[in-house]
Amino acid sequence: MFLCPKSYLMRLLPFLILLVATVSCNKKMIQLATLSPINPEVEKLNDEYVFDNDTVRITYRFWSHHGKFEFFIENKLGVPIYIDWKKSNVIFNKKARPYWDDKEYTESNWEAKTEHWDWEWWDGYGRRRFTTGESISRVQERITFLPPKSILTWNEYALEDKTYYPMDLDSEKELVSHEAKNEKLTEVYTKKFKSIESNLKRTNFLTISDKENFEHEWFINHEFYLSQIQEMELNHFRGKCRGIDSEGRPNCPRKLKSNTKYFLYVPKGYDFKKRKKRGQTEYEEPLPSF
């Protein structure tokens, strides 16, 4: 067995210390973005936003990487209702995007093989998906028939296309107990917005009727705005993981997870401290990491 001389190890020690310090400084960071409703009739209930009257119940869920504008429409009546998607829109910062057009869509009977590069669990930045199968073309339906006492799910648009938020350099810093490391404190940066100053607003506008010819129609108009951004260590967000779940992922508590929020993984070199050090106040597209 070859043993390194003590003097050789001592010469390596400064480099080892530098290596450990460099690795420890490159902490993976995550941003949590909270959306809040402007309409008072949309209330937070059981960790999601809900609108409920005697006709329909609409539930909103946003939790996803980059966010998903997902909603569920429940017909509470004893008769069918109809939704006209041509006269319904999702509105992103005053720009209307219709839920329906007359183009043909490709529908596939496929099998998916996924390679995980999910930064929440592993060391990568996303995932690849490979699909195989036969495809057919169809025209998306303009009018949806929703039977009595049934639920429709809609999830078509992402909430954010940016990789991260360039938080204001005066964002509030708070030291909190680290969820994954006992007796250690960690920094959480927070920026809050009022509805009038928020730079991200999403509106769900729906046209609904209990008549197929839409003789009597009514409208749903629910607006949400970005009310808070928080940046923190990914390990703090995950908390202390114990064991593996059914999908082979670490079983972590993730106490801050909520359907009223969505998350963004901060690219290396674009966390709050490094942006503040170089005075970066505007969004810069990061270089690909692989």
ZIPENOR-V822054 format. One line per field, one symbol per residue. phi: phi as a letter, one per 20 degrees, with the letter a starting at -180 (. if undefined). psi: psi as a letter, one per 40 degrees, with the letter a starting at -180 (. if undefined). burial: # if it has 16 or more other ideal C-beta (glycine too) atoms within 10 Angstrom, else .. A space follows every 10 residues. Layout:
# ZIPENOR-V822054
phi->???
psi->???
burial->???
This chain:
# ZIPENOR-V822054
phi->.edffgffff ffggffffff fffffeffdc dddddceeff fedeblmbec dbcfdccddd cdfrfmmced bdddeeeecf ccdeffecbd ddlmeecffc befededdec dddddeceff ddddcrbdcd ccqeccdbdf feddedfglc cddcbcdeeb dffbdfggfe gfdcecfffd cglcdcecdc cdcegfdfec cccddcdcbe cfelfdcccd cddccfdacc cbffffffnf ecmcefendg edflfefbfe cbcceffgnc fgfffffemf ddfcfffgeb
psi->hhhhiddddd dedddddddd dddddgihii hhhhiiidhd ehihhffihh hhaedihhhh hehiheihgh ihhhheieii iihhddfiih hhfehhhiei ieiiihhigi ihhhhhfhdd daeaeaiihh iiaiiiiihh hdhhhhiifi hhhhgdiidh eidihgiiee ihhhhihhde hifiiihhhh hiiiddeheh hhhhhihiie hdefdhiiih ghhiiheihh hiidddddah ihaiaeeeih gidgdehiee iiihhhihee iddddddefh eihhhiiie.
burial->.......... .......... ......#### ########.. .#.....### #....#.### #####.#### #####..... #####.#### .#......## .......... .......### #...#..... .......... ...#.#.... .#.#....## ..###.#... #......### .....#.##. #.#....#.# ########## .........# .######.## #########. #......... .#...#.### #######..# ##..##.... ..........
